[in-house]
Amino acid sequence: MKIELAEKYGFCFGVKRAIKIAEENTNASTYGPLIHNSKEIARLDKDFKVGLVDDFKTFKEGDKAIVRTHGIVKDELKQLKESGVDVVDATCPYVTKPQEIAQEMSEAGYDVIIFGDEAHPEIKGVKSYATHGALVVTDVSDLEGIKLHEKIALIAQTTRKVEDYLSIANYLIPRHKEVRVFNTICNATFENQEAVEKLSKRADIMLIIGGKNSSNTKQLFSIAKDNCKDSYHIEDEKELDFSWFKDKQLCGISAGASTPDWIIQNVVDAIEKNIK
């Protein structure tokens, strides 16, 4: 059986940047998981003494708080700074941009609509920057029956599928005088999704490696599953079931933007060791 990695996969620019920031700030704590990969977070704790705090009120004056790649709620960032906490901002620049757009458009009188998962920390943060509030949607049906102004600003979670985003835009454009659509899906998301699309059409088994709570990994898995019925989302080599590979010729592998190379290599090594 042949193993083939997608043309683009794994750590994106924002995650690489955040990991470097964390490694340079030993004895600090991240507010919320720095990235959506528990194994890499455990490595940072073990090797660099970078802990994890889930409640921003836990930080005291003089503590060092690293802001997660997904960003945090605007008011929480303000309170951290006012409390004398040393704030190290590891928010991905691709996430900072929709935050700025949400604030600018809201203050300019636009109804801000965000396509994404309302429970995701990135979206909680972006929504908090919309001065006059924002509506978060996951599907066109969420917009039906909603009274909106004539001026709309549409923003997407950085890791969503572009086709799904366009369906929201296509619904809004004929119904409102002005719809401003901002391309806030990051380049790495586009590239990784396109690479999975291509590979999953040829493979007869696909493995998508990444955190189970990682939005971009779940999107990759969804694309793979559309093209290859034998697609599996795993966090590491311990979740492999070698019966999956029976009679398979080509195993395609991709990984989410928060998945480090060492986990991907462990998966490849385990397959090569157990499947002849």
C-alpha positions as CSV (number, residue, x, y, z in Angstrom):
1,M,0.0,0.0,0.0
2,K,1.2,3.5,-0.9
3,I,1.0,6.4,1.6
4,E,0.7,9.9,0.1
5,L,0.7,13.2,2.0
6,A,-1.5,16.0,0.7
7,E,0.4,18.8,-1.2
8,K,-0.4,21.2,1.7
9,Y,-1.1,20.2,5.3
10,G,-0.3,20.8,8.9
11,F,1.0,23.8,10.8
12,C,-0.1,27.1,9.2
13,F,1.7,30.5,9.6
14,G,-0.4,31.6,12.5
15,V,0.2,28.4,14.5
16,K,4.0,28.4,13.8
17,R,4.1,32.0,15.0
18,A,2.1,31.2,18.2
19,I,4.3,28.2,19.0
20,K,7.4,30.3,18.6
21,I,5.9,33.0,20.9
22,A,5.1,30.4,23.5
23,E,8.5,28.8,23.4
24,E,10.1,32.3,23.9
25,N,7.9,33.0,26.9
26,T,8.7,30.3,29.4
27,N,6.9,30.2,32.8
28,A,3.9,31.9,31.2
29,S,0.4,30.7,30.8
30,T,-1.9,30.8,27.8
31,Y,-5.5,32.0,28.2
32,G,-7.4,29.1,26.8
33,P,-5.6,26.4,24.6
34,L,-3.0,28.2,22.5
35,I,-4.0,25.9,19.5
36,H,-6.5,23.1,19.2
37,N,-4.0,20.2,19.7
38,S,-3.7,18.8,23.2
39,K,-0.5,16.9,22.4
40,E,1.3,20.0,21.4
41,I,0.0,21.9,24.4
42,A,1.3,19.1,26.6
43,R,4.7,19.5,24.9
44,L,4.8,23.2,25.6
45,D,4.0,22.6,29.2
46,K,6.6,19.9,29.7
47,D,9.5,21.5,27.7
48,F,8.8,25.2,28.1
49,K,6.8,25.5,31.3
50,V,4.0,27.2,29.4
51,G,0.8,26.4,31.4
52,L,-2.9,26.7,30.5
53,V,-5.5,28.9,32.3
54,D,-9.2,28.8,31.4
55,D,-10.4,31.8,33.4
56,F,-8.8,35.1,32.6
57,K,-9.7,36.4,36.1
58,T,-7.1,33.8,37.4
59,F,-4.3,36.0,36.2
60,K,-2.9,38.5,38.7
61,E,-0.8,41.6,38.4
62,G,2.7,40.7,37.1
63,D,1.6,37.4,35.6
64,K,2.4,36.7,31.9
65,A,-0.7,35.8,29.8
66,I,-0.3,34.5,26.3
67,V,-3.4,35.2,24.1
68,R,-4.4,32.1,22.1
69,T,-4.1,32.0,18.3
70,H,-7.9,32.3,18.1
71,G,-8.0,35.6,19.9
72,I,-10.1,36.5,22.9
73,V,-13.1,38.7,23.7
74,K,-12.3,42.4,23.5
75,D,-13.5,43.2,27.0
76,E,-11.4,40.4,28.5
77,L,-8.3,41.6,26.7
78,K,-9.0,45.1,28.1
79,Q,-9.4,43.8,31.7
80,L,-6.2,41.8,31.5
81,K,-4.2,44.8,30.5
82,E,-5.9,47.0,33.1
83,S,-5.1,44.5,35.8
84,G,-1.4,44.8,35.2
85,V,-1.0,41.5,33.5
86,D,1.8,41.2,31.0
87,V,-0.1,40.3,27.9
88,V,1.7,38.6,25.0
89,D,-0.6,38.5,22.0
90,A,-0.3,35.4,19.9
91,T,-3.6,36.0,18.0
92,C,-3.1,35.0,14.4
93,P,-3.1,38.0,12.1
94,Y,-5.7,36.3,10.0
95,V,-8.0,36.4,13.0
96,T,-7.1,40.0,14.0
97,K,-8.3,41.1,10.5
98,P,-12.0,40.0,11.0
99,Q,-11.9,41.6,14.4
100,E,-11.0,44.9,12.9
101,I,-13.5,44.5,10.1
102,A,-16.3,43.7,12.6
103,Q,-15.6,46.9,14.6
104,E,-15.2,49.1,11.6
105,M,-18.3,47.9,9.8
106,S,-20.5,48.0,12.9
107,E,-19.5,51.5,13.7
108,A,-20.2,52.5,10.1
109,G,-23.8,51.4,10.5
110,Y,-23.7,47.9,8.8
111,D,-25.4,44.9,10.2
112,V,-22.5,42.5,10.8
113,I,-23.1,38.8,9.9
114,I,-20.5,36.2,10.8
115,F,-20.5,32.8,9.2
116,G,-19.1,30.4,11.7
117,D,-19.5,28.5,14.9
118,E,-20.8,30.8,17.7
119,A,-19.3,28.5,20.3
120,H,-15.8,28.7,18.8
121,P,-13.4,31.0,20.6
122,E,-12.4,32.8,17.3
123,I,-16.0,33.7,16.7
124,K,-16.6,34.8,20.3
125,G,-13.7,37.1,19.9
126,V,-14.7,38.5,16.5
127,K,-18.3,39.0,17.6
128,S,-17.2,41.0,20.6
129,Y,-15.6,43.6,18.3
130,A,-18.8,44.5,16.6
131,T,-19.8,47.6,18.6
132,H,-23.5,47.2,17.9
133,G,-23.6,43.4,18.0
134,A,-23.4,40.8,15.3
135,L,-25.5,37.8,14.0
136,V,-23.6,34.5,13.8
137,V,-25.0,32.0,11.3
138,T,-24.0,28.5,10.1
139,D,-26.5,28.1,7.3
140,V,-28.8,30.1,5.0
141,S,-31.8,28.8,7.1
142,D,-30.4,30.9,10.0
143,L,-31.2,34.1,8.0
144,E,-34.8,33.3,7.1
145,G,-37.2,35.5,8.8
146,I,-34.5,37.7,10.3
147,K,-35.1,41.5,9.9
148,L,-31.8,43.2,8.8
149,H,-30.8,46.7,7.7
150,E,-30.1,47.5,4.0
151,K,-26.4,47.6,4.6
152,I,-24.8,44.2,5.4
153,A,-21.2,43.3,6.2
154,L,-20.4,39.6,5.9
155,I,-17.4,37.9,7.6
156,A,-16.3,34.3,7.7
157,Q,-14.6,32.2,10.3
158,T,-11.0,31.8,9.0
159,T,-11.3,28.0,8.7
160,R,-14.7,27.6,6.9
161,K,-15.4,26.0,3.5
162,V,-15.5,28.7,0.8
163,E,-18.5,27.0,-0.9
164,D,-20.6,27.3,2.2
165,Y,-19.6,30.9,2.7
166,L,-20.6,31.7,-0.9
167,S,-24.0,30.2,-0.3
168,I,-24.6,32.7,2.5
169,A,-23.4,35.6,0.3
170,N,-25.6,34.5,-2.6
171,Y,-28.6,34.5,-0.3
172,L,-27.9,38.0,1.0
173,I,-26.9,39.9,-2.1
174,P,-30.2,39.9,-4.0
175,R,-32.1,40.8,-0.8
176,H,-30.2,43.9,0.3
177,K,-29.1,47.2,-1.3
178,E,-25.5,46.8,-0.1
179,V,-23.7,43.6,0.9
180,R,-20.0,43.8,1.6
181,V,-18.4,40.4,1.5
182,F,-15.0,40.1,3.2
183,N,-12.7,37.2,2.3
184,T,-11.5,36.4,5.8
185,I,-10.9,32.7,5.1
186,C,-7.1,32.4,5.5
187,N,-4.8,31.2,2.7
188,A,-3.7,28.1,4.5
189,T,-7.3,27.0,4.8
190,F,-7.8,27.4,1.0
191,E,-4.6,25.6,0.2
192,N,-5.2,22.7,2.6
193,Q,-8.8,22.2,1.5
194,E,-7.9,22.2,-2.1
195,A,-5.1,19.7,-1.5
196,V,-7.5,17.4,0.4
197,E,-10.0,17.7,-2.4
198,K,-7.5,16.5,-5.0
199,L,-6.0,13.7,-2.9
200,S,-9.3,12.3,-1.6
201,K,-10.6,11.8,-5.1
202,R,-7.7,9.4,-5.8
203,A,-7.2,7.7,-2.5
204,D,-9.2,4.7,-1.3
205,I,-8.6,5.6,2.4
206,M,-8.0,9.0,3.9
207,L,-6.7,9.9,7.3
208,I,-7.1,13.5,8.6
209,I,-5.0,14.1,11.6
210,G,-5.8,16.8,14.2
211,G,-7.6,17.8,17.3
212,K,-11.2,16.6,17.6
213,N,-12.1,20.2,18.6
214,S,-10.2,21.8,15.7
215,S,-12.6,23.6,13.3
216,N,-10.2,23.5,10.3
217,T,-9.5,19.8,10.8
218,K,-13.2,19.0,10.9
219,Q,-13.6,20.9,7.6
220,L,-10.8,18.9,6.0
221,F,-12.4,15.7,7.2
222,S,-15.8,16.8,5.7
223,I,-14.2,17.4,2.3
224,A,-12.3,14.0,2.4
225,K,-15.5,12.1,3.4
226,D,-17.4,13.7,0.5
227,N,-14.9,12.1,-1.9
228,C,-13.7,9.0,-0.1
229,K,-16.1,7.1,2.0
230,D,-13.3,5.4,4.0
231,S,-12.1,8.6,5.6
232,Y,-11.1,8.9,9.3
233,H,-10.4,11.7,11.7
234,I,-7.8,10.8,14.2
235,E,-5.7,12.7,16.8
236,D,-2.7,10.5,16.7
237,E,-1.4,7.0,15.8
238,K,-3.0,5.5,18.9
239,E,-6.4,5.8,17.2
240,L,-5.5,3.8,14.1
241,D,-7.4,0.6,13.4
242,F,-5.3,-1.4,11.0
243,S,-8.3,-3.3,9.7
244,W,-9.2,0.0,7.9
245,F,-6.3,-0.7,5.5
246,K,-7.4,-4.1,4.3
247,D,-7.3,-4.3,0.5
248,K,-6.5,-0.6,0.2
249,Q,-4.0,0.6,-2.4
250,L,-3.5,4.3,-1.7
251,C,-3.7,5.9,1.8
252,G,-4.0,9.7,1.6
253,I,-3.0,11.8,4.7
254,S,-3.6,15.4,5.6
255,A,-3.6,17.2,8.9
256,G,-5.1,20.3,10.5
257,A,-3.3,23.6,10.9
258,S,-2.6,22.8,14.6
259,T,-1.1,19.4,14.0
260,P,2.7,19.3,14.4
261,D,4.9,17.3,12.1
262,W,6.0,14.8,14.8
263,I,2.4,13.6,15.3
264,I,2.0,13.2,11.5
265,Q,5.3,11.3,11.3
266,N,4.2,9.0,14.1
267,V,1.1,8.1,12.2
268,V,3.1,7.4,9.0
269,D,5.6,5.2,10.9
270,A,2.8,3.2,12.6
271,I,1.2,2.4,9.3
272,E,4.4,1.4,7.6
273,K,5.3,-0.8,10.5
274,N,2.0,-2.6,10.6
275,I,0.8,-2.6,7.0
276,K,2.9,-4.5,4.4
